Amino acid sequence: QAQASAAGVRELRTRQLAETQIFEDHARTTTARDRVHAAEITHAASARAASDATARFEAGTTTQLDQIQAERDRVAAELALIQARAELRTAIALLAIRSHEFDALCRLAGGDCAWRP
């Protein structure tokens, strides 16, 4: 009976750990989505600033240094957007993998898992 009780405790602990990991992955995915949104806004603003700097340079109202700095900022924003999108895809993939593992664990436990992300 002690072995059965220990097995039940291990099963409960495993299930709780899986639920916690899925909850954390879900939060990570939400945060990554927010970062992508912020990076998109930053990228759009920096692209507009670079375009404006180029127009001012061509009109002779600013220096080439200002144009180059604006272009550098645009490229940095584009790289940040690419990184944010990659992190979001990674978070989504990890959530999908762990959710699948959780579903498999629930099936092994008789399907008694009430929480779903």
KOLKEVEX-814448 format. One record per residue (C-alpha): residue in three letters; x, y, z. Coordinates in Angstrom, 1 decimal, decimal comma, padded with zeros to 4 digits. Layout:
BEGIN
code:ALA	px:X	py:Y	pz:Z .
...
//
This chain:
BEGIN
code:GLN	px:000,0	py:000,0	pz:000,0 .
code:ALA	px:002,9	py:002,3	pz:000,7 .
code:GLN	px:004,2	py:001,8	pz:-002,9 .
code:ALA	px:000,8	py:002,6	pz:-004,3 .
code:SER	px:000,6	py:005,8	pz:-002,2 .
code:ALA	px:004,1	py:006,8	pz:-003,3 .
code:ALA	px:003,2	py:006,1	pz:-007,0 .
code:GLY	px:000,1	py:008,3	pz:-006,5 .
code:VAL	px:002,2	py:011,1	pz:-005,1 .
code:ARG	px:004,7	py:010,8	pz:-007,9 .
code:GLU	px:001,9	py:011,0	pz:-010,5 .
code:LEU	px:000,3	py:014,0	pz:-008,8 .
code:ARG	px:003,7	py:015,8	pz:-008,7 .
code:THR	px:004,4	py:015,0	pz:-012,3 .
code:ARG	px:001,0	py:016,3	pz:-013,3 .
code:GLN	px:001,5	py:019,5	pz:-011,3 .
code:LEU	px:004,9	py:020,0	pz:-012,8 .
code:ALA	px:003,5	py:019,6	pz:-016,3 .
code:GLU	px:000,7	py:022,1	pz:-015,5 .
code:THR	px:003,2	py:024,6	pz:-014,2 .
code:GLN	px:005,4	py:024,3	pz:-017,2 .
code:ILE	px:002,5	py:024,8	pz:-019,5 .
code:PHE	px:001,3	py:027,8	pz:-017,5 .
code:GLU	px:004,8	py:029,3	pz:-017,7 .
code:ASP	px:005,1	py:028,6	pz:-021,4 .
code:HIS	px:001,7	py:030,2	pz:-022,0 .
code:ALA	px:002,9	py:033,3	pz:-020,1 .
code:ARG	px:006,1	py:033,3	pz:-022,1 .
code:THR	px:004,1	py:033,1	pz:-025,3 .
code:THR	px:002,0	py:036,1	pz:-024,3 .
code:THR	px:005,0	py:038,1	pz:-023,4 .
code:ALA	px:006,7	py:037,2	pz:-026,7 .
code:ARG	px:003,6	py:038,4	pz:-028,6 .
code:ASP	px:003,7	py:041,7	pz:-026,7 .
code:ARG	px:007,4	py:042,0	pz:-027,6 .
code:VAL	px:006,7	py:041,4	pz:-031,3 .
code:HIS	px:004,0	py:044,1	pz:-031,2 .
code:ALA	px:006,3	py:046,6	pz:-029,6 .
code:ALA	px:009,1	py:045,7	pz:-032,1 .
code:GLU	px:006,7	py:046,2	pz:-035,0 .
code:ILE	px:005,9	py:049,6	pz:-033,8 .
code:THR	px:009,5	py:050,5	pz:-033,2 .
code:HIS	px:010,5	py:049,2	pz:-036,7 .
code:ALA	px:007,8	py:051,2	pz:-038,4 .
code:ALA	px:008,8	py:054,4	pz:-036,6 .
code:SER	px:012,5	py:053,9	pz:-037,3 .
code:ALA	px:011,7	py:053,1	pz:-041,0 .
code:ARG	px:009,8	py:056,4	pz:-041,2 .
code:ALA	px:012,6	py:058,3	pz:-039,5 .
code:ALA	px:015,2	py:056,8	pz:-041,9 .
code:SER	px:013,0	py:057,8	pz:-044,8 .
code:ASP	px:012,7	py:061,3	pz:-043,5 .
code:ALA	px:016,4	py:061,6	pz:-042,8 .
code:THR	px:017,1	py:060,5	pz:-046,4 .
code:ALA	px:014,7	py:063,1	pz:-047,8 .
code:ARG	px:016,3	py:065,8	pz:-045,6 .
code:PHE	px:019,7	py:064,8	pz:-046,7 .
code:GLU	px:018,7	py:064,9	pz:-050,4 .
code:ALA	px:017,2	py:068,3	pz:-049,8 .
code:GLY	px:020,4	py:069,4	pz:-048,2 .
code:THR	px:018,9	py:070,2	pz:-044,8 .
code:THR	px:020,8	py:067,6	pz:-042,8 .
code:THR	px:024,1	py:065,8	pz:-042,8 .
code:GLN	px:025,0	py:062,4	pz:-044,1 .
code:LEU	px:025,9	py:061,4	pz:-040,5 .
code:ASP	px:022,2	py:062,0	pz:-039,5 .
code:GLN	px:021,1	py:059,9	pz:-042,4 .
code:ILE	px:023,5	py:057,1	pz:-041,6 .
code:GLN	px:022,5	py:057,1	pz:-037,9 .
code:ALA	px:018,8	py:056,9	pz:-038,8 .
code:GLU	px:019,5	py:054,0	pz:-041,2 .
code:ARG	px:021,5	py:052,3	pz:-038,5 .
code:ASP	px:018,6	py:052,7	pz:-036,1 .
code:ARG	px:016,2	py:051,2	pz:-038,7 .
code:VAL	px:018,5	py:048,2	pz:-039,2 .
code:ALA	px:018,7	py:047,7	pz:-035,4 .
code:ALA	px:014,9	py:047,8	pz:-035,1 .
code:GLU	px:014,6	py:045,3	pz:-038,0 .
code:LEU	px:017,0	py:042,9	pz:-036,3 .
code:ALA	px:015,0	py:043,3	pz:-033,0 .
code:LEU	px:011,8	py:042,5	pz:-034,8 .
code:ILE	px:013,4	py:039,4	pz:-036,4 .
code:GLN	px:014,6	py:038,3	pz:-032,9 .
code:ALA	px:011,2	py:038,9	pz:-031,3 .
code:ARG	px:009,4	py:036,9	pz:-034,0 .
code:ALA	px:011,9	py:034,0	pz:-033,6 .
code:GLU	px:011,4	py:034,1	pz:-029,8 .
code:LEU	px:007,6	py:034,0	pz:-030,3 .
code:ARG	px:007,8	py:031,0	pz:-032,7 .
code:THR	px:010,0	py:029,2	pz:-030,2 .
code:ALA	px:007,6	py:029,9	pz:-027,3 .
code:ILE	px:004,7	py:028,7	pz:-029,4 .
code:ALA	px:006,5	py:025,6	pz:-030,4 .
code:LEU	px:007,5	py:024,8	pz:-026,8 .
code:LEU	px:003,9	py:025,4	pz:-025,6 .
code:ALA	px:002,6	py:023,0	pz:-028,3 .
code:ILE	px:005,1	py:020,4	pz:-027,4 .
code:ARG	px:004,4	py:020,6	pz:-023,7 .
code:SER	px:000,7	py:020,7	pz:-024,2 .
code:HIS	px:000,9	py:017,5	pz:-026,2 .
code:GLU	px:003,0	py:015,9	pz:-023,5 .
code:PHE	px:000,4	py:017,0	pz:-020,9 .
code:ASP	px:-002,4	py:015,5	pz:-023,0 .
code:ALA	px:-000,5	py:012,2	pz:-023,2 .
code:LEU	px:000,0	py:012,3	pz:-019,5 .
code:CYS	px:-003,7	py:012,9	pz:-018,9 .
code:ARG	px:-004,6	py:010,0	pz:-021,2 .
code:LEU	px:-002,2	py:007,7	pz:-019,2 .
code:ALA	px:-003,9	py:009,0	pz:-016,0 .
code:GLY	px:-007,3	py:008,1	pz:-017,2 .
code:GLY	px:-008,1	py:011,5	pz:-018,8 .
code:ASP	px:-008,8	py:013,3	pz:-015,5 .
code:CYS	px:-007,0	py:016,6	pz:-016,1 .
code:ALA	px:-009,3	py:019,6	pz:-015,8 .
code:TRP	px:-006,9	py:022,4	pz:-016,5 .
code:ARG	px:-006,3	py:023,4	pz:-020,1 .
code:PRO	px:-004,2	py:026,4	pz:-021,3 .
//
